[in-house]
């Protein structure tokens, strides 16, 4: 059956695969009934075929620049669907069914197989092998993607490293592969029609993710967030970390290079931090961390960026802006406005009054069926590029050995509680009070109401595939195995004054990262707050001059780094309530460390009040 549908020149490759892999492919070919099967092996001819078919089938369309295309997802298929993303669980599964979205495995398999049945009639099935992290490294995990979307396959070719030869060389069996099976389902105007039947089901026992009746990349590009869920489960069993983190290179004095990871919820400054002017990027979204030679090393899972495009502008994001306007760089735009062959997004400026967007033909004032005005571009519109396109890409972004991690940063949208940058007292303190206590206000990157404060430990709650208590314990144990673990920091770019104005400028984060770089090398002091170490004014004053060529006033410092005692006590109360009442088997040290921090804030409140100037704090 496979021979009749696969191109002849790929039969030799197919015959070299382990029989278990061939059987897996055959199973879904028989179920989905594609007209043809395309085996992608990363050759230049294969790459050309992917791109041509994406345009031929209407999944992508050319823009004015030769290597730029536009893809539209359906109007109601614009973000990760948390509601219908579920774990397939058996009765004895080791998973927190109270916290995570689960469904009976037998029922879920039967349901989604019913959706897959004949779903690829009249289409081509694409089969490709890719690697999480550089192939052949200690960080890498080989993956198999099956899809009927050339947009999905094209995206994976940009975002991930092709691994067909690795699979052959290592004689990989199906049990050693992460597997992703996707069908866009029935199409209408080249988008998934039956989004009411959209499903993303995750089988941890089989290391398989199924997605159907959806095209949005966060639901369909298997090596993205679906793979993160599988990797977290694998890492928990094997004692390493799979994290929702960027990886960047920070420049210090005398040519020194230091490497930082950072976990932020979507649309909270994650990509912009990894792309800071004057620094270098290795990856903007997901990292694997392992211990090697008594030190923590990390590798970028991806070789590309699937980034939120809203508010990307020439002044604040010059390198991304250059790539998005370069005829020599390949870009897939998704869900932006297109007018006369040019893409426009919210925050770009000079947006036309009509064009084509994710709702079809668009004009200023157009409303949907509920009477809501349709914006010219979606808030969660994206761009897909290769990291190699960036002139500020670190030479080590594709390095199989990974890079030694000096610091880990946790951040989210917090309008009223945390200071702009702070260092934890220790690895344990940082994991518990910075990482496991992270809260963030929701954005357009997930379906649902925006601006709601959500508990999101490690910025990874959406992707957890093990009980939260076990995940936190794994993080705590990971650092305890290293004599000098990376320093842990928190950042908050979204602190506001009482009148609702942001207290930080967009560029201030360049100063915060330089302060952190100096801290990991013990070159700079600090002040001690109840929740960690914060910068001293004189140090920031010098850094603002050096980095931004800007004067930094004591007034600004006081507004930004005033300790908001009342809000911090309220936050710890919320987190303690969750860990005491809602999470099973939480390590006792979590409650102890949070309680101790609460006591420190309560003591400060008694002696100094609800809001304490940083000038009243003692030195470290």
ROKOL-822444 format. One record per residue (C-alpha): residue in three letters; x, y, z. Coordinates in nm, 2 decimals. Layout:
N
<'ALA',<X,Y,Z>> ...
% end
This chain:
620
<'UNK',<0.00,0.00,0.00>> <'UNK',<0.28,0.24,0.09>> <'UNK',<0.47,0.16,-0.23>> <'UNK',<0.18,0.26,-0.44>> <'UNK',<0.16,0.61,-0.29>> <'UNK',<0.52,0.70,-0.22>> <'UNK',<0.75,0.86,-0.48>> <'UNK',<0.98,0.59,-0.62>> <'UNK',<1.30,0.77,-0.53>> <'UNK',<1.21,0.75,-0.16>> <'UNK',<1.14,0.38,-0.15>> <'UNK',<1.51,0.31,-0.08>> <'UNK',<1.50,0.54,0.22>> <'UNK',<1.18,0.38,0.34>> <'UNK',<1.32,0.03,0.31>> <'UNK',<1.61,0.12,0.54>> <'UNK',<1.38,0.23,0.83>> <'UNK',<1.31,0.00,1.12>> <'UNK',<1.00,-0.22,1.05>> <'UNK',<0.83,-0.06,1.35>> <'UNK',<0.85,0.28,1.19>> <'UNK',<0.72,0.16,0.86>> <'UNK',<0.43,-0.01,1.04>> <'UNK',<0.34,0.31,1.22>> <'UNK',<0.34,0.51,0.89>> <'UNK',<0.13,0.24,0.72>> <'UNK',<-0.12,0.24,1.01>> <'UNK',<-0.20,0.61,0.96>> <'UNK',<-0.19,0.60,0.59>> <'UNK',<-0.45,0.32,0.60>> <'UNK',<-0.66,0.51,0.85>> <'UNK',<-0.64,0.86,0.69>> <'UNK',<-0.64,0.74,0.32>> <'UNK',<-0.42,1.01,0.16>> <'UNK',<-0.40,1.01,-0.22>> <'UNK',<-0.02,1.03,-0.20>> <'UNK',<0.25,1.01,0.06>> <'UNK',<0.55,1.25,0.05>> <'UNK',<0.86,1.14,0.25>> <'UNK',<1.06,1.45,0.35>> <'UNK',<1.44,1.39,0.39>> <'UNK',<1.57,1.74,0.38>> <'UNK',<1.72,1.75,0.03>> <'UNK',<1.70,2.07,-0.17>> <'UNK',<1.44,1.91,-0.40>> <'UNK',<1.23,1.82,-0.09>> <'UNK',<1.25,2.17,0.04>> <'UNK',<1.14,2.31,-0.29>> <'UNK',<0.85,2.06,-0.30>> <'UNK',<0.73,2.16,0.04>> <'UNK',<0.72,2.53,-0.05>> <'UNK',<0.56,2.48,-0.39>> <'UNK',<0.29,2.25,-0.25>> <'UNK',<0.21,2.49,0.03>> <'UNK',<0.14,2.76,-0.23>> <'UNK',<-0.03,2.52,-0.48>> <'UNK',<-0.28,2.40,-0.22>> <'UNK',<-0.35,2.75,-0.10>> <'UNK',<-0.20,2.71,0.25>> <'UNK',<0.04,2.99,0.18>> <'UNK',<0.05,3.27,-0.08>> <'UNK',<0.34,3.47,-0.21>> <'UNK',<0.39,3.83,-0.09>> <'UNK',<0.58,4.10,-0.28>> <'UNK',<0.92,3.98,-0.16>> <'UNK',<1.02,3.65,-0.32>> <'UNK',<1.09,3.44,-0.01>> <'UNK',<0.80,3.57,0.19>> <'UNK',<0.46,3.40,0.22>> <'UNK',<0.14,3.46,0.41>> <'UNK',<-0.06,3.19,0.59>> <'UNK',<-0.41,3.23,0.74>> <'UNK',<-0.56,3.02,1.01>> <'UNK',<-0.94,3.01,1.05>> <'UNK',<-1.11,3.29,1.23>> <'UNK',<-1.17,3.07,1.53>> <'UNK',<-0.84,2.89,1.51>> <'UNK',<-0.60,3.17,1.62>> <'UNK',<-0.42,3.03,1.93>> <'UNK',<-0.34,2.73,2.14>> <'UNK',<-0.66,2.56,2.24>> <'UNK',<-0.62,2.48,2.61>> <'UNK',<-0.98,2.36,2.65>> <'UNK',<-0.95,2.07,2.40>> <'UNK',<-0.58,1.99,2.46>> <'UNK',<-0.61,1.69,2.68>> <'UNK',<-0.40,1.40,2.82>> <'UNK',<-0.51,1.05,2.74>> <'UNK',<-0.49,0.88,3.08>> <'UNK',<-0.55,0.53,3.21>> <'UNK',<-0.69,0.48,3.56>> <'UNK',<-0.34,0.42,3.70>> <'UNK',<-0.17,0.71,3.53>> <'UNK',<0.08,0.92,3.74>> <'UNK',<-0.07,1.26,3.64>> <'UNK',<-0.24,1.53,3.83>> <'UNK',<-0.59,1.50,3.69>> <'UNK',<-0.72,1.77,3.91>> <'UNK',<-0.48,2.03,3.77>> <'UNK',<-0.43,1.90,3.42>> <'UNK',<-0.69,1.86,3.14>> <'UNK',<-0.74,1.49,3.10>> <'UNK',<-0.97,1.24,2.92>> <'UNK',<-1.01,0.86,2.94>> <'UNK',<-0.76,0.71,2.71>> <'UNK',<-0.99,0.45,2.55>> <'UNK',<-1.26,0.71,2.49>> <'UNK',<-1.02,0.97,2.36>> <'UNK',<-0.84,0.73,2.12>> <'UNK',<-1.17,0.61,1.98>> <'UNK',<-1.29,0.97,1.93>> <'UNK',<-0.98,1.11,1.76>> <'UNK',<-0.93,0.80,1.54>> <'UNK',<-1.28,0.86,1.42>> <'UNK',<-1.18,1.21,1.32>> <'UNK',<-0.87,1.08,1.14>> <'UNK',<-1.06,0.82,0.94>> <'UNK',<-1.05,0.92,0.57>> <'UNK',<-0.94,1.28,0.68>> <'UNK',<-0.67,1.29,0.41>> <'UNK',<-0.87,1.18,0.11>> <'UNK',<-0.79,1.41,-0.18>> <'UNK',<-0.47,1.53,0.00>> <'UNK',<-0.11,1.43,0.05>> <'UNK',<0.03,1.29,0.37>> <'UNK',<0.37,1.44,0.46>> <'UNK',<0.61,1.22,0.67>> <'UNK',<0.92,1.38,0.81>> <'UNK',<1.19,1.32,1.07>> <'UNK',<1.32,1.61,1.28>> <'UNK',<1.52,1.65,1.60>> <'UNK',<1.47,1.84,1.92>> <'UNK',<1.81,2.01,1.97>> <'UNK',<2.11,1.94,1.74>> <'UNK',<2.10,1.58,1.61>> <'UNK',<2.33,1.34,1.78>> <'UNK',<2.39,1.55,2.09>> <'UNK',<2.31,1.44,2.45>> <'UNK',<2.02,1.69,2.43>> <'UNK',<1.85,1.56,2.12>> <'UNK',<1.53,1.36,2.08>> <'UNK',<1.44,1.23,1.73>> <'UNK',<1.08,1.29,1.62>> <'UNK',<0.84,1.17,1.35>> <'UNK',<0.58,1.41,1.21>> <'UNK',<0.28,1.30,1.00>> <'UNK',<0.06,1.57,0.86>> <'UNK',<-0.15,1.67,0.57>> <'UNK',<-0.06,2.03,0.59>> <'UNK',<0.23,2.16,0.38>> <'UNK',<0.22,2.48,0.59>> <'UNK',<0.30,2.27,0.90>> <'UNK',<0.57,2.08,0.72>> <'UNK',<0.72,2.40,0.58>> <'UNK',<0.71,2.55,0.93>> <'UNK',<0.89,2.26,1.08>> <'UNK',<1.16,2.27,0.81>> <'UNK',<1.23,2.63,0.92>> <'UNK',<1.20,2.57,1.29>> <'UNK',<1.37,2.23,1.34>> <'UNK',<1.67,2.03,1.23>> <'UNK',<1.60,1.75,0.98>> <'UNK',<1.69,1.41,1.12>> <'UNK',<1.62,1.14,0.87>> <'UNK',<1.99,1.04,0.85>> <'UNK',<2.02,1.04,1.23>> <'UNK',<1.72,0.80,1.24>> <'UNK',<1.89,0.56,0.99>> <'UNK',<2.24,0.59,1.14>> <'UNK',<2.12,0.52,1.50>> <'UNK',<1.88,0.24,1.38>> <'UNK',<1.60,0.41,1.56>> <'UNK',<1.29,0.22,1.64>> <'UNK',<0.94,0.36,1.68>> <'UNK',<0.96,0.35,2.06>> <'UNK',<1.26,0.59,2.06>> <'UNK',<1.07,0.85,1.86>> <'UNK',<0.84,1.13,1.97>> <'UNK',<0.55,1.10,1.73>> <'UNK',<0.30,1.36,1.60>> <'UNK',<0.00,1.28,1.39>> <'UNK',<-0.20,1.58,1.25>> <'UNK',<-0.47,1.64,1.00>> <'UNK',<-0.63,1.98,0.93>> <'UNK',<-0.95,1.79,0.86>> <'UNK',<-1.21,1.91,0.61>> <'UNK',<-1.11,2.24,0.46>> <'UNK',<-1.31,2.55,0.37>> <'UNK',<-1.13,2.84,0.21>> <'UNK',<-0.81,2.65,0.28>> <'UNK',<-0.87,2.65,0.65>> <'UNK',<-1.00,2.39,0.90>> <'UNK',<-1.37,2.39,0.88>> <'UNK',<-1.48,2.19,1.18>> <'UNK',<-1.31,2.38,1.46>> <'UNK',<-1.58,2.27,1.69>> <'UNK',<-1.42,1.92,1.66>> <'UNK',<-1.07,2.06,1.71>> <'UNK',<-0.87,1.81,1.93>> <'UNK',<-0.52,1.79,2.06>> <'UNK',<-0.48,1.46,2.25>> <'UNK',<-0.15,1.36,2.42>> <'UNK',<-0.06,1.00,2.49>> <'UNK',<0.24,1.00,2.73>> <'UNK',<0.27,0.63,2.75>> <'UNK',<0.32,0.61,2.37>> <'UNK',<0.50,0.94,2.33>> <'UNK',<0.24,1.04,2.07>> <'UNK',<0.04,1.36,2.02>> <'UNK',<-0.26,1.37,1.79>> <'UNK',<-0.41,1.69,1.66>> <'UNK',<-0.70,1.73,1.42>> <'UNK',<-0.94,2.00,1.27>> <'UNK',<-0.69,2.28,1.34>> <'UNK',<-0.41,2.45,1.16>> <'UNK',<-0.27,2.70,1.41>> <'UNK',<0.10,2.61,1.46>> <'UNK',<0.09,2.59,1.84>> <'UNK',<-0.16,2.31,1.80>> <'UNK',<-0.02,2.14,1.49>> <'UNK',<0.36,2.18,1.46>> <'UNK',<0.44,1.87,1.67>> <'UNK',<0.79,1.97,1.78>> <'UNK',<0.66,2.30,1.93>> <'UNK',<0.45,2.28,2.25>> <'UNK',<0.32,1.92,2.19>> <'UNK',<0.68,1.80,2.21>> <'UNK',<0.75,2.01,2.52>> <'UNK',<0.48,1.81,2.70>> <'UNK',<0.64,1.48,2.60>> <'UNK',<0.99,1.61,2.69>> <'UNK',<0.88,1.72,3.04>> <'UNK',<0.76,1.37,3.11>> <'UNK',<1.08,1.22,2.98>> <'UNK',<1.30,1.47,3.17>> <'UNK',<1.12,1.40,3.49>> <'UNK',<1.20,1.03,3.46>> <'UNK',<1.56,1.09,3.36>> <'UNK',<1.66,1.38,3.59>> <'UNK',<1.71,1.67,3.35>> <'UNK',<1.49,1.97,3.26>> <'UNK',<1.28,2.05,2.95>> <'UNK',<1.18,2.41,2.99>> <'UNK',<0.97,2.69,2.83>> <'UNK',<1.29,2.90,2.81>> <'UNK',<1.49,3.12,2.57>> <'UNK',<1.86,3.08,2.56>> <'UNK',<2.08,3.39,2.50>> <'UNK',<2.44,3.50,2.51>> <'UNK',<2.52,3.81,2.72>> <'UNK',<2.84,4.01,2.66>> <'UNK',<3.05,4.12,2.96>> <'UNK',<3.38,4.29,3.01>> <'UNK',<3.69,4.19,2.81>> <'UNK',<3.50,3.98,2.56>> <'UNK',<3.34,3.76,2.83>> <'UNK',<3.04,3.55,2.72>> <'UNK',<2.77,3.44,2.97>> <'UNK',<2.46,3.23,2.89>> <'UNK',<2.12,3.29,3.04>> <'UNK',<1.79,3.10,3.00>> <'UNK',<1.46,3.27,3.07>> <'UNK',<1.10,3.15,3.11>> <'UNK',<0.82,3.39,3.03>> <'UNK',<0.45,3.33,2.94>> <'UNK',<0.37,3.42,2.57>> <'UNK',<0.36,3.79,2.49>> <'UNK',<0.55,3.89,2.80>> <'UNK',<0.88,4.00,2.65>> <'UNK',<1.04,3.66,2.61>> <'UNK',<1.15,3.70,2.24>> <'UNK',<1.24,4.06,2.29>> <'UNK',<1.47,3.97,2.59>> <'UNK',<1.64,3.69,2.39>> <'UNK',<1.70,3.94,2.11>> <'UNK',<1.83,4.23,2.31>> <'UNK',<2.05,4.48,2.13>> <'UNK',<2.41,4.42,2.20>> <'UNK',<2.36,4.05,2.29>> <'UNK',<2.32,3.73,2.09>> <'UNK',<2.03,3.49,2.06>> <'UNK',<2.05,3.11,2.06>> <'UNK',<1.68,3.04,2.09>> <'UNK',<1.36,3.22,2.19>> <'UNK',<1.13,2.96,2.33>> <'UNK',<1.23,2.61,2.45>> <'UNK',<1.55,2.47,2.60>> <'UNK',<1.68,2.14,2.74>> <'UNK',<1.90,2.16,3.04>> <'UNK',<2.14,1.88,3.15>> <'UNK',<2.42,1.84,3.40>> <'UNK',<2.76,1.77,3.24>> <'UNK',<3.09,1.77,3.41>> <'UNK',<2.93,1.90,3.73>> <'UNK',<2.78,2.20,3.56>> <'UNK',<2.45,2.29,3.40>> <'UNK',<2.44,2.31,3.02>> <'UNK',<2.16,2.40,2.79>> <'UNK',<2.08,2.36,2.42>> <'UNK',<1.82,2.53,2.20>> <'UNK',<1.55,2.29,2.10>> <'UNK',<1.48,2.48,1.78>> <'UNK',<1.67,2.64,1.50>> <'UNK',<1.40,2.89,1.42>> <'UNK',<1.16,3.14,1.58>> <'UNK',<0.78,3.13,1.57>> <'UNK',<0.73,3.48,1.72>> <'UNK',<0.45,3.71,1.80>> <'UNK',<0.47,4.00,1.55>> <'UNK',<0.24,4.25,1.72>> <'UNK',<0.44,4.57,1.81>> <'UNK',<0.75,4.46,1.62>> <'UNK',<0.90,4.79,1.50>> <'UNK',<1.22,4.92,1.35>> <'UNK',<1.33,5.11,1.66>> <'UNK',<1.28,4.85,1.93>> <'UNK',<1.34,4.53,1.72>> <'UNK',<1.58,4.64,1.45>> <'UNK',<1.72,4.29,1.36>> <'UNK',<1.38,4.12,1.34>> <'UNK',<1.25,4.41,1.15>> <'UNK',<1.54,4.38,0.90>> <'UNK',<1.47,4.01,0.84>> <'UNK',<1.09,4.08,0.80>> <'UNK',<1.17,4.33,0.52>> <'UNK',<1.46,4.14,0.36>> <'UNK',<1.41,3.98,0.02>> <'UNK',<1.70,3.74,0.09>> <'UNK',<1.55,3.59,0.41>> <'UNK',<1.27,3.33,0.42>> <'UNK',<0.96,3.44,0.63>> <'UNK',<0.62,3.29,0.68>> <'UNK',<0.37,3.55,0.81>> <'UNK',<0.05,3.43,0.97>> <'UNK',<-0.27,3.61,1.04>> <'UNK',<-0.15,3.96,0.96>> <'UNK',<-0.32,4.20,0.72>> <'UNK',<-0.21,4.18,0.35>> <'UNK',<-0.26,4.48,0.12>> <'UNK',<-0.11,4.50,-0.22>> <'UNK',<0.12,4.21,-0.14>> <'UNK',<0.26,4.37,0.18>> <'UNK',<0.21,4.25,0.54>> <'UNK',<0.08,4.48,0.81>> <'UNK',<0.05,4.41,1.18>> <'UNK',<-0.07,4.58,1.49>> <'UNK',<0.20,4.83,1.60>> <'UNK',<0.36,4.85,1.26>> <'UNK',<0.20,5.19,1.18>> <'UNK',<0.03,5.32,0.87>> <'UNK',<-0.21,5.03,0.84>> <'UNK',<-0.43,5.04,0.53>> <'UNK',<-0.81,5.07,0.56>> <'UNK',<-0.87,4.75,0.36>> <'UNK',<-0.70,4.43,0.26>> <'UNK',<-0.72,4.06,0.33>> <'UNK',<-0.67,3.91,0.68>> <'UNK',<-0.77,3.61,0.89>> <'UNK',<-1.14,3.70,0.84>> <'UNK',<-1.12,3.72,0.46>> <'UNK',<-1.17,4.05,0.28>> <'UNK',<-1.13,4.31,0.55>> <'UNK',<-1.21,4.68,0.58>> <'UNK',<-1.20,4.93,0.86>> <'UNK',<-1.50,4.88,1.08>> <'UNK',<-1.58,4.53,0.98>> <'UNK',<-1.75,4.32,1.25>> <'UNK',<-1.79,3.95,1.32>> <'UNK',<-2.11,3.76,1.38>> <'UNK',<-2.12,3.87,1.74>> <'UNK',<-2.08,4.24,1.65>> <'UNK',<-1.72,4.26,1.76>> <'UNK',<-1.50,4.48,1.55>> <'UNK',<-1.23,4.27,1.36>> <'UNK',<-0.88,4.42,1.39>> <'UNK',<-0.66,4.44,1.08>> <'UNK',<-0.43,4.18,1.21>> <'UNK',<-0.47,3.94,1.50>> <'UNK',<-0.30,4.01,1.83>> <'UNK',<-0.15,3.67,1.81>> <'UNK',<-0.03,3.70,1.45>> <'UNK',<0.31,3.54,1.40>> <'UNK',<0.63,3.53,1.20>> <'UNK',<0.84,3.22,1.13>> <'UNK',<1.21,3.26,1.05>> <'UNK',<1.54,3.07,1.08>> <'UNK',<1.77,3.19,1.36>> <'UNK',<2.05,3.18,1.11>> <'UNK',<1.88,3.47,0.93>> <'UNK',<1.96,3.70,1.23>> <'UNK',<2.29,3.88,1.23>> <'UNK',<2.28,3.87,1.61>> <'UNK',<2.25,3.49,1.62>> <'UNK',<2.52,3.34,1.85>> <'UNK',<2.77,3.12,1.66>> <'UNK',<2.68,2.85,1.92>> <'UNK',<2.30,2.84,1.85>> <'UNK',<2.35,2.51,1.67>> <'UNK',<2.63,2.38,1.89>> <'UNK',<2.58,2.01,1.98>> <'UNK',<2.76,2.04,2.32>> <'UNK',<2.53,2.32,2.44>> <'UNK',<2.64,2.61,2.65>> <'UNK',<2.71,2.65,3.03>> <'UNK',<2.42,2.83,3.20>> <'UNK',<2.52,3.12,3.43>> <'UNK',<2.17,3.24,3.52>> <'UNK',<1.80,3.16,3.48>> <'UNK',<1.54,3.43,3.45>> <'UNK',<1.16,3.41,3.53>> <'UNK',<0.92,3.68,3.43>> <'UNK',<0.56,3.76,3.36>> <'UNK',<0.30,4.03,3.34>> <'UNK',<0.28,4.18,3.69>> <'UNK',<0.13,4.53,3.71>> <'UNK',<0.16,4.59,4.09>> <'UNK',<0.38,4.36,4.29>> <'UNK',<0.73,4.27,4.18>> <'UNK',<1.03,4.50,4.13>> <'UNK',<1.19,4.51,3.77>> <'UNK',<1.48,4.28,3.85>> <'UNK',<1.57,4.07,4.16>> <'UNK',<1.80,3.78,4.24>> <'UNK',<1.70,3.49,4.46>> <'UNK',<1.89,3.40,4.78>> <'UNK',<1.97,3.05,4.65>> <'UNK',<1.87,2.79,4.39>> <'UNK',<1.61,2.65,4.63>> <'UNK',<1.47,2.99,4.72>> <'UNK',<1.46,3.09,4.35>> <'UNK',<1.28,2.78,4.23>> <'UNK',<1.02,2.81,4.50>> <'UNK',<0.96,3.19,4.52>> <'UNK',<1.05,3.30,4.16>> <'UNK',<0.97,3.00,3.95>> <'UNK',<0.71,2.80,4.12>> <'UNK',<0.53,3.12,4.24>> <'UNK',<0.51,3.29,3.90>> <'UNK',<0.19,3.47,3.83>> <'UNK',<0.11,3.65,3.50>> <'UNK',<-0.17,3.84,3.35>> <'UNK',<-0.32,3.66,3.04>> <'UNK',<-0.26,3.78,2.68>> <'UNK',<-0.40,3.70,2.33>> <'UNK',<-0.16,3.40,2.28>> <'UNK',<-0.41,3.17,2.43>> <'UNK',<-0.79,3.16,2.38>> <'UNK',<-0.99,3.32,2.65>> <'UNK',<-1.02,3.65,2.85>> <'UNK',<-0.72,3.88,2.86>> <'UNK',<-0.58,4.06,3.16>> <'UNK',<-0.66,3.79,3.42>> <'UNK',<-0.39,3.71,3.68>> <'UNK',<-0.30,3.34,3.64>> <'UNK',<-0.09,3.11,3.84>> <'UNK',<0.18,2.98,3.60>> <'UNK',<0.47,2.81,3.77>> <'UNK',<0.79,2.82,3.56>> <'UNK',<0.57,2.97,3.28>> <'UNK',<0.52,2.60,3.21>> <'UNK',<0.18,2.51,3.36>> <'UNK',<0.01,2.48,3.02>> <'UNK',<0.26,2.21,2.92>> <'UNK',<0.31,2.01,3.23>> <'UNK',<0.27,1.64,3.18>> <'UNK',<0.37,1.52,3.53>> <'UNK',<0.22,1.62,3.87>> <'UNK',<0.32,1.98,3.96>> <'UNK',<0.46,1.86,4.29>> <'UNK',<0.69,1.61,4.11>> <'UNK',<0.79,1.88,3.85>> <'UNK',<0.89,2.12,4.13>> <'UNK',<1.08,1.85,4.31>> <'UNK',<1.27,1.76,3.99>> <'UNK',<1.37,2.13,3.95>> <'UNK',<1.48,2.14,4.32>> <'UNK',<1.68,1.82,4.29>> <'UNK',<1.84,1.92,3.96>> <'UNK',<2.01,2.23,4.11>> <'UNK',<2.11,2.04,4.43>> <'UNK',<2.32,1.80,4.22>> <'UNK',<2.55,2.09,4.12>> <'UNK',<2.80,2.26,4.35>> <'UNK',<2.75,2.60,4.20>> <'UNK',<2.41,2.61,4.02>> <'UNK',<2.31,2.90,3.80>> <'UNK',<2.18,3.21,3.97>> <'UNK',<1.81,3.26,3.96>> <'UNK',<1.65,3.60,3.88>> <'UNK',<1.30,3.74,3.84>> <'UNK',<1.21,4.03,3.61>> <'UNK',<0.90,4.24,3.57>> <'UNK',<0.87,4.47,3.26>> <'UNK',<0.51,4.55,3.33>> <'UNK',<0.50,4.73,3.66>> <'UNK',<0.26,5.03,3.66>> <'UNK',<0.21,5.34,3.87>> <'UNK',<-0.12,5.43,4.03>> <'UNK',<-0.23,5.61,3.71>> <'UNK',<-0.18,5.30,3.50>> <'UNK',<0.14,5.41,3.33>> <'UNK',<0.44,5.17,3.29>> <'UNK',<0.73,5.25,3.52>> <'UNK',<0.98,5.09,3.29>> <'UNK',<1.07,5.18,2.93>> <'UNK',<1.10,4.91,2.67>> <'UNK',<1.48,4.94,2.66>> <'UNK',<1.53,4.92,3.04>> <'UNK',<1.56,4.54,3.01>> <'UNK',<1.90,4.59,2.85>> <'UNK',<2.02,4.74,3.18>> <'UNK',<1.86,4.46,3.39>> <'UNK',<2.04,4.19,3.19>> <'UNK',<2.38,4.37,3.23>> <'UNK',<2.32,4.39,3.61>> <'UNK',<2.25,4.01,3.61>> <'UNK',<2.56,3.94,3.41>> <'UNK',<2.77,4.13,3.66>> <'UNK',<2.60,3.95,3.95>> <'UNK',<2.68,3.60,3.82>> <'UNK',<3.05,3.71,3.81>> <'UNK',<3.04,3.86,4.16>> <'UNK',<3.13,4.21,4.03>> <'UNK',<2.85,4.41,4.18>> <'UNK',<2.67,4.44,4.52>> <'UNK',<2.31,4.46,4.61>> <'UNK',<2.04,4.55,4.86>> <'UNK',<1.86,4.28,5.06>> <'UNK',<1.48,4.27,5.03>> <'UNK',<1.25,4.01,5.19>> <'UNK',<1.23,3.84,4.85>> <'UNK',<1.59,3.86,4.73>> <'UNK',<1.87,4.09,4.62>> <'UNK',<1.79,4.41,4.43>> <'UNK',<2.03,4.66,4.25>> <'UNK',<2.18,4.95,4.43>> <'UNK',<2.11,5.29,4.28>> <'UNK',<2.47,5.39,4.20>> <'UNK',<2.52,5.07,4.01>> <'UNK',<2.21,5.12,3.80>> <'UNK',<2.30,5.48,3.74>> <'UNK',<2.63,5.38,3.58>> <'UNK',<2.47,5.10,3.38>> <'UNK',<2.21,5.33,3.24>> <'UNK',<2.48,5.56,3.12>> <'UNK',<2.69,5.28,2.97>> <'UNK',<2.41,5.08,2.81>> <'UNK',<2.15,5.34,2.72>> <'UNK',<2.35,5.66,2.74>> <'UNK',<2.07,5.79,2.96>> <'UNK',<2.06,5.95,3.31>> <'UNK',<1.88,5.75,3.57>> <'UNK',<1.72,5.95,3.85>> <'UNK',<1.68,5.86,4.21>> <'UNK',<1.31,5.93,4.16>> <'UNK',<1.28,5.67,3.89>> <'UNK',<1.48,5.42,4.10>> <'UNK',<1.26,5.47,4.40>> <'UNK',<0.93,5.43,4.20>> <'UNK',<1.06,5.11,4.03>> <'UNK',<1.23,4.94,4.33>> <'UNK',<1.00,5.04,4.61>> <'UNK',<0.91,4.72,4.80>> <'UNK',<0.53,4.67,4.77>> <'UNK',<0.49,4.49,5.09>> <'UNK',<0.11,4.47,5.10>> <'UNK',<0.09,4.33,4.74>> <'UNK',<0.37,4.08,4.81>> <'UNK',<0.20,3.95,5.12>> <'UNK',<-0.12,3.91,4.92>> <'UNK',<0.06,3.72,4.65>> <'UNK',<0.23,3.48,4.89>> <'UNK',<-0.11,3.42,5.05>> <'UNK',<-0.25,3.33,4.71>> <'UNK',<0.04,3.09,4.63>> <'UNK',<0.04,2.93,4.98>> <'UNK',<-0.34,2.87,4.94>> <'UNK',<-0.28,2.69,4.61>> <'UNK',<0.01,2.48,4.74>> <'UNK',<-0.16,2.40,5.07>> <'UNK',<-0.51,2.32,4.95>> <'UNK',<-0.50,2.24,4.58>> <'UNK',<-0.17,2.06,4.50>> <'UNK',<-0.12,1.71,4.62>> <'UNK',<0.21,1.58,4.77>> <'UNK',<0.39,1.92,4.75>> <'UNK',<0.73,1.90,4.91>> <'UNK',<0.72,2.05,5.26>> <'UNK',<1.01,2.28,5.18>> <'UNK',<0.79,2.47,4.94>> <'UNK',<0.55,2.57,5.22>> <'UNK',<0.84,2.64,5.46>> <'UNK',<1.03,2.87,5.22>> <'UNK',<0.71,3.06,5.12>> <'UNK',<0.61,3.10,5.49>> <'UNK',<0.95,3.23,5.58>> <'UNK',<0.93,3.49,5.30>> <'UNK',<0.58,3.59,5.42>> <'UNK',<0.72,3.64,5.77>> <'UNK',<1.00,3.86,5.64>> <'UNK',<0.75,4.08,5.46>> <'UNK',<0.52,4.10,5.76>> <'UNK',<0.82,4.20,5.98>> <'UNK',<0.90,4.48,5.73>> <'UNK',<0.54,4.59,5.73>> <'UNK',<0.54,4.63,6.10>> <'UNK',<0.86,4.83,6.10>> <'UNK',<0.83,5.04,5.78>> <'UNK',<0.47,5.01,5.64>> <'UNK',<0.31,4.89,5.32>> <'UNK',<0.56,5.06,5.08>> <'UNK',<0.93,5.07,5.16>> <'UNK',<1.18,5.28,4.97>> <'UNK',<1.49,5.08,4.84>> <'UNK',<1.70,5.35,5.02>> <'UNK',<1.58,5.21,5.35>> <'UNK',<1.71,4.86,5.28>> <'UNK',<2.04,4.73,5.40>> <'UNK',<2.32,4.61,5.18>> <'UNK',<2.37,4.24,5.11>> 
% end
